[in-house]
Amino acid sequence: MIEANGLCKHYGAGERQVKAVDQVDLSVEPADFVSIMGHSGSGKTTLLSLFGGLTRPTSGTVRVDGVDLWSLPDRELARLRNRRMGFVYQFASLIPTLTALENVLLPVVFGTATPGARLKAMDTLSTLGMADRSSAYPGQLSGGEQRRVAIARSFINEPAIVLADEPTGDLDEETEAEVFEFFAQMNRQGVAFILVTHSRELASMGSVTLKMDHGHLMHL
């Protein structure tokens, strides 16, 4: 489904060069759950951005369904991301002038309409404990509520793979447990995950747990 070979992202040159990601190889198949741990600055977020076609690598390739992401024109790359991937960022990044429900539905606007998208959005918000907040605007939501809306948004186009960067970083324990169960449910339905987290409990959900250290990816 997604395969990285010799993936590198370097910044600067000479003695000041920073190897944020250095010679990473990884293959993720349907229903895999890959957890990546590591200290701040180890390259985890950069790696996730490379996997998602959001950052161009210095060298190496990322292929999704056999297609090299950076061989595609910008419009085709954006279409592939919208159709095949879901993203959960470190910050909720909601549109302040849209309601929670409208924010969840936003990817549908830019992609192929999903039958029953509005009902699916409401069902997902309900599963994440947000049914009664669907008409609220981001400014009326707590940080944790905004995060749950962002998680719901990442699943609206029924992605094959979800890339998640610290998805439970600002959630209380009860809500975190609900999100764990939601991810596990989606994974059982065949959705693959590449997840960056500091949470050992969340990482333990993975079928594979890896560690990022100074740009290198290794098994724990």
C-alpha positions as CSV (number, residue, x, y, z in Angstrom):
1,M,0.0,0.0,0.0
2,I,2.7,2.5,1.1
3,E,6.4,1.8,0.7
4,A,9.4,4.1,1.4
5,N,12.8,3.3,0.1
6,G,16.0,5.1,1.0
7,L,14.0,8.0,2.2
8,C,16.0,11.1,3.2
9,K,15.2,14.7,4.2
10,H,18.2,16.9,4.8
11,Y,18.3,20.6,5.6
12,G,21.2,22.9,5.1
13,A,24.7,21.9,3.9
14,G,28.2,21.1,5.0
15,E,28.8,21.1,8.8
16,R,25.4,22.7,9.4
17,Q,23.5,20.0,7.5
18,V,20.7,18.4,9.6
19,K,19.6,14.9,8.6
20,A,16.0,15.0,9.8
21,V,15.3,11.7,8.1
22,D,18.1,9.5,6.9
23,Q,17.8,6.3,4.8
24,V,14.4,5.1,6.0
25,D,12.9,2.0,4.5
26,L,9.3,1.0,5.5
27,S,6.5,-1.0,4.0
28,V,2.9,-0.8,5.3
29,E,0.2,-3.1,4.1
30,P,-3.6,-2.9,4.6
31,A,-4.7,-3.2,8.2
32,D,-1.1,-2.7,9.5
33,F,-0.8,-0.5,12.6
34,V,2.7,1.0,12.8
35,S,3.6,3.1,15.9
36,I,6.6,5.4,15.8
37,M,8.1,6.7,19.1
38,G,11.0,9.0,19.7
39,H,12.1,12.1,21.5
40,S,11.3,15.6,20.2
41,G,13.4,16.5,17.3
42,S,14.2,12.9,16.3
43,G,12.5,13.4,12.9
44,K,9.1,11.7,13.5
45,T,6.9,14.5,12.2
46,T,9.1,15.1,9.2
47,L,8.9,11.4,8.4
48,L,5.1,11.4,8.6
49,S,5.0,14.4,6.3
50,L,7.2,12.6,3.8
51,F,4.9,9.5,3.9
52,G,1.9,11.8,3.2
53,G,3.4,13.5,0.2
54,L,3.4,16.9,2.1
55,T,7.2,17.3,2.1
56,R,9.4,16.5,-0.9
57,P,12.3,14.2,0.1
58,T,15.9,15.1,-0.6
59,S,16.3,11.6,-2.0
60,G,14.5,8.2,-1.9
61,T,10.9,7.4,-2.9
62,V,7.5,7.0,-1.3
63,R,5.1,4.9,-3.3
64,V,1.3,4.5,-2.6
65,D,-0.3,1.6,-4.4
66,G,2.9,1.4,-6.5
67,V,2.8,5.0,-7.6
68,D,5.8,7.3,-6.8
69,L,4.1,10.3,-5.1
70,W,6.6,12.8,-6.5
71,S,6.2,11.6,-10.0
72,L,2.6,13.0,-9.9
73,P,1.6,16.6,-10.9
74,D,0.4,18.6,-7.9
75,R,-3.3,18.2,-8.7
76,E,-2.9,14.4,-9.0
77,L,-0.9,14.2,-5.8
78,A,-3.6,16.2,-4.0
79,R,-6.3,14.0,-5.4
80,L,-4.4,10.8,-4.2
81,R,-4.0,12.2,-0.7
82,N,-7.6,13.2,-0.5
83,R,-8.8,9.8,-1.8
84,R,-6.4,7.4,-0.1
85,M,-5.1,9.1,3.1
86,G,-6.4,10.6,6.3
87,F,-4.4,13.0,8.3
88,V,-4.5,13.8,12.0
89,Y,-2.1,16.7,12.7
90,Q,-0.5,17.8,16.0
91,F,-2.9,20.7,16.0
92,A,-6.6,20.5,15.1
93,S,-6.3,23.1,12.3
94,L,-10.1,23.6,12.1
95,I,-11.7,26.3,9.9
96,P,-13.1,28.8,12.5
97,T,-16.0,29.9,10.3
98,L,-17.3,26.3,9.9
99,T,-19.2,24.3,12.4
100,A,-17.8,21.0,13.8
101,L,-19.9,19.0,11.3
102,E,-18.9,21.3,8.4
103,N,-15.2,20.9,9.3
104,V,-15.6,17.1,9.3
105,L,-17.2,17.3,5.8
106,L,-14.6,19.6,4.4
107,P,-12.5,16.9,2.7
108,V,-15.6,15.8,0.8
109,V,-15.9,19.2,-0.8
110,F,-12.4,18.8,-2.4
111,G,-12.8,15.2,-3.4
112,T,-15.3,12.7,-4.8
113,A,-18.6,12.9,-2.9
114,T,-19.0,10.0,-0.5
115,P,-22.5,8.6,-0.5
116,G,-24.1,9.4,2.9
117,A,-21.2,11.6,3.9
118,R,-23.3,13.8,6.2
119,L,-24.7,10.7,8.1
120,K,-21.3,9.2,8.3
121,A,-19.9,12.4,9.7
122,M,-22.6,12.6,12.4
123,D,-22.0,8.9,13.2
124,T,-18.3,9.4,13.6
125,L,-18.8,12.5,15.8
126,S,-21.2,10.5,17.9
127,T,-18.7,7.7,18.3
128,L,-16.2,10.2,19.5
129,G,-18.7,11.8,22.0
130,M,-19.3,14.9,19.9
131,A,-22.9,14.4,18.7
132,D,-24.2,17.3,20.8
133,R,-21.5,19.6,19.6
134,S,-21.9,19.2,15.8
135,S,-23.3,22.7,15.3
136,A,-20.7,24.4,17.5
137,Y,-17.9,26.5,16.0
138,P,-14.2,25.8,16.9
139,G,-14.1,28.9,19.1
140,Q,-16.8,27.3,21.2
141,L,-15.0,24.0,21.6
142,S,-12.3,23.0,24.0
143,G,-8.9,21.9,22.7
144,G,-9.8,18.2,23.3
145,E,-13.2,18.7,21.5
146,Q,-11.4,20.3,18.5
147,R,-9.0,17.3,18.4
148,R,-11.9,14.9,18.2
149,V,-13.5,16.9,15.4
150,A,-10.1,16.7,13.5
151,I,-10.0,12.9,14.1
152,A,-13.5,12.5,12.7
153,R,-12.5,14.6,9.7
154,S,-9.6,12.4,8.8
155,F,-12.0,9.4,8.3
156,I,-14.7,11.0,6.3
157,N,-13.4,10.0,2.9
158,E,-12.9,6.4,4.1
159,P,-9.1,6.4,3.7
160,A,-7.0,3.3,3.2
161,I,-4.3,4.7,5.5
162,V,-4.3,7.2,8.3
163,L,-1.2,9.2,9.3
164,A,-1.6,10.5,12.8
165,D,0.8,12.9,14.7
166,E,0.3,12.7,18.5
167,P,-3.5,12.3,18.0
168,T,-4.3,12.1,21.7
169,G,-1.8,14.7,23.0
170,D,-4.4,17.0,24.6
171,L,-7.1,14.5,25.5
172,D,-8.2,13.4,29.0
173,E,-7.8,9.8,29.9
174,E,-11.4,8.9,29.3
175,T,-11.5,10.5,25.8
176,E,-8.1,9.0,25.0
177,A,-9.5,5.6,25.7
178,E,-12.5,6.3,23.4
179,V,-10.1,7.3,20.6
180,F,-8.0,4.2,21.2
181,E,-11.1,2.1,20.7
182,F,-12.1,4.0,17.6
183,F,-8.7,3.6,16.0
184,A,-8.8,-0.1,16.9
185,Q,-12.2,-0.5,15.3
186,M,-11.1,1.2,12.1
187,N,-8.0,-0.9,12.0
188,R,-10.1,-4.1,12.3
189,Q,-12.0,-2.8,9.3
190,G,-8.8,-2.7,7.3
191,V,-7.6,0.9,7.7
192,A,-3.8,1.0,8.0
193,F,-2.2,3.4,10.5
194,I,1.2,5.1,10.8
195,L,1.1,6.8,14.1
196,V,3.6,9.1,15.9
197,T,3.1,9.1,19.6
198,H,4.7,9.6,23.0
199,S,2.1,7.4,24.6
200,R,3.4,3.9,25.2
201,E,-0.2,2.7,25.7
202,L,-1.2,3.9,22.3
203,A,2.0,2.6,20.7
204,S,1.2,-0.8,22.2
205,M,-1.9,-1.0,19.9
206,G,0.4,-1.3,17.0
207,S,1.3,-4.5,15.1
208,V,4.8,-2.9,14.8
209,T,6.4,-0.4,17.1
210,L,9.4,1.5,15.8
211,K,11.7,4.2,17.2
212,M,13.0,7.3,15.5
213,D,16.4,8.4,16.6
214,H,18.5,11.2,14.9
215,G,16.7,10.5,11.6
216,H,17.0,6.8,11.7
217,L,14.1,4.4,12.0
218,M,14.6,1.2,14.0
219,H,12.7,-1.6,15.7
220,L,12.3,-1.4,19.5
